Amino acid sequence: TEIYTLSLHDALPICEVAFNDKFSFNAGIKWLNINNESYGDDNDFHHHKGKNFQSTYNQNVSETTTNISDIDVHDKIIQIPLVVTYHVYLKHFFSLLFSGGTDMEVYTKQIIGYKHSDALNLNVLSNFETNYQSLIFNNAVLSVGLEKRWKSLIFQAKPFISPQFQAVTYKKENLYYGLHINAAYSFGS
C-alpha cells in the first residue's frame, strides 16, 4: 500500500491511499469562506430574494430596526472531498488518472452583516450568525488527468467538472469546471 499527502489541492492537505496498482482513495478537508451576496438595502434584498430582510432573519433583526443598508451574506463551509481514482500507467513514469467523487459537506454557517438605524443611533453596524442545514452529498466531481512521478515526488494535473445534484445557497450554477493541480510526496513504494 502506498500513502502520500498532497500539498496543493485547493491549498489544503489531501491524503491518498493506494489499494493496489490501479485504484486509490483520496480524502481531505476544505474550508470555504464565501462572500456571495451583497445588497444595497432592504428593497434590493427583497427584489433579488423575493422576501423581506427583517422577516427572513426575524430572530436576529428587531422589528424596530429601520434604514437597513449594506447587507452582506458570507457562507463558511467545511467539506471533506472523497475521491476514488483509477490509474493507467504509461511510459516514463506518467499515468492517466480517471477520478470520481464528491465534496461531502459537514459544516455550514452564514454570517450576515448590515447597517441600520435604531431609536438611539444612526448607522449602527450589526452582525449575526445563523446555521443552516448542510446538504451532505450535493455534487459530484469527475476528472481525467495526468500524473508524473519523479523519485518520491508526484505531480498531477486534473481538469474536472462538478455537476450539482442539489441546490446549495453558495453556488449559483448547476455545473462547475476547473483544473486541480496537485503536488505530493510519496511515503512508501
C-alpha positions in Angstrom: 0.0 0.0 0.0 1.3 3.4 -0.9 0.3 6.5 1.0 1.1 10.1 0.1 -0.1 13.5 1.1 -1.0 16.1 -1.5 0.1 19.6 -0.6 -1.5 21.8 -3.3 -5.1 20.6 -3.8 -7.2 23.7 -3.1 -4.3 24.8 -0.9 -5.4 22.2 1.7 -4.0 18.7 2.6 -5.3 15.7 0.9 -4.3 12.1 1.7 -4.3 9.4 -0.9 -4.1 5.6 -0.2 -3.4 3.2 -3.0 -5.3 -0.1 -2.6 -3.4 -1.8 -5.4 -1.6 -0.8 -8.6 -4.8 0.6 -10.2 -7.1 2.1 -7.6 -6.6 4.7 -4.9 -8.8 6.6 -2.5 -8.4 10.3 -1.6 -9.8 12.2 1.4 -9.0 15.6 2.8 -10.6 18.8 4.2 -11.6 22.1 2.6 -12.5 25.3 4.4 -14.5 27.7 2.2 -15.2 31.3 3.2 -17.5 32.7 0.5 -18.9 36.3 0.2 -21.5 35.6 -2.3 -24.3 38.0 -1.6 -24.4 41.8 -1.2 -27.5 44.1 -1.2 -27.7 47.9 -1.1 -30.7 47.9 1.2 -33.8 46.0 2.2 -35.6 46.8 -1.1 -32.6 45.4 -3.0 -32.7 42.3 -0.8 -36.5 41.9 -1.5 -36.0 42.5 -5.2 -33.4 39.7 -5.5 -34.7 37.2 -2.9 -38.5 37.8 -3.1 -38.7 38.3 0.7 -38.2 40.9 3.3 -34.8 41.0 5.1 -36.4 41.6 8.6 -38.9 38.8 8.2 -36.3 36.4 6.8 -34.0 36.9 9.8 -36.7 37.9 12.3 -34.9 36.0 15.2 -31.9 38.3 14.8 -33.3 41.6 13.4 -35.7 43.6 15.5 -39.0 44.9 14.1 -38.0 48.4 15.3 -34.8 48.3 13.1 -35.1 50.9 10.3 -33.0 52.2 7.3 -31.4 48.8 6.7 -28.5 49.0 4.2 -25.2 47.5 3.1 -26.3 43.9 3.6 -23.6 41.3 3.2 -24.0 37.5 3.5 -21.0 35.3 4.0 -21.0 31.5 4.0 -18.5 29.4 5.9 -18.4 25.8 4.8 -16.3 22.8 5.8 -16.2 20.0 3.2 -14.5 16.6 3.1 -13.5 15.7 -0.5 -13.8 12.0 -1.2 -12.5 10.6 -4.4 -11.7 7.2 -6.0 -9.0 7.2 -8.7 -8.2 4.6 -11.4 -4.5 4.8 -12.6 -3.4 3.7 -16.1 0.4 3.5 -16.1 2.2 4.9 -19.2 5.9 5.1 -20.1 8.5 7.3 -18.4 6.6 7.3 -15.0 3.5 9.0 -16.4 -0.1 7.9 -15.6 -3.6 8.7 -16.8 -6.0 9.3 -13.9 -9.7 8.8 -14.0 -11.4 10.1 -10.8 -14.9 10.3 -9.4 -16.1 11.6 -6.0 -17.9 14.2 -4.1 -17.3 17.2 -1.7 -19.1 16.0 1.4 -20.4 19.0 3.3 -20.1 18.7 7.1 -20.5 22.2 8.4 -22.3 25.3 7.1 -22.9 28.7 8.7 -24.0 32.1 7.4 -22.6 35.4 8.7 -24.9 38.4 8.0 -23.7 41.9 8.3 -25.8 45.1 7.8 -26.1 48.7 8.8 -29.3 50.2 10.3 -30.8 52.8 12.5 -32.3 52.3 15.9 -34.1 54.5 18.4 -30.8 56.0 19.7 -28.3 55.8 16.8 -27.9 56.2 13.1 -25.6 53.9 11.0 -25.3 51.0 13.5 -23.2 48.1 12.2 -24.7 44.7 13.2 -23.6 41.1 12.6 -25.1 37.8 13.4 -24.6 34.1 12.5 -27.1 31.5 11.5 -26.7 27.8 11.0 -28.4 26.2 8.1 -28.9 22.6 7.0 -25.9 21.0 5.3 -26.6 19.0 2.2 -24.0 16.3 2.8 -24.0 14.9 -0.8 -24.9 17.7 -3.2 -22.4 17.3 -6.0 -20.1 15.0 -8.0 -16.6 15.7 -9.1 -15.4 13.9 -12.2 -11.9 14.3 -13.7 -9.5 12.8 -16.2 -5.9 13.9 -15.7 -2.2 13.2 -16.0 0.3 12.2 -13.3 4.1 12.4 -13.4 6.3 10.6 -10.8 9.9 11.6 -10.2 11.7 9.8 -7.3 9.4 10.3 -4.3 7.6 13.3 -5.8 4.3 13.2 -7.6 2.7 15.9 -9.8 -0.9 15.8 -11.0 -3.0 18.0 -13.4 -6.6 17.1 -13.5 -9.3 19.0 -15.4 -12.6 18.4 -13.6 -16.3 19.0 -13.9 -18.6 19.2 -10.9 -22.4 18.9 -11.5 -24.7 19.9 -8.6 -27.3 17.3 -7.7 -29.0 19.6 -5.1 -29.0 23.4 -5.0 -27.0 25.0 -2.2 -27.1 28.7 -1.2 -23.5 29.4 -2.0 -23.4 28.1 -5.6 -25.3 29.8 -8.3 -24.7 27.5 -11.2 -25.6 23.8 -11.8 -22.2 22.9 -13.3 -18.7 23.9 -12.4 -15.4 23.1 -14.0 -11.7 23.8 -13.4 -8.2 22.4 -13.0 -6.8 20.7 -9.9 -3.0 20.9 -9.8 -1.5 18.7 -7.1 2.0 18.1 -5.7 2.7 15.2 -3.4 5.4 13.3 -1.6 5.2 9.5 -1.6 5.6 7.7 1.7 6.1 4.1 0.5 6.8 2.2 -2.6 
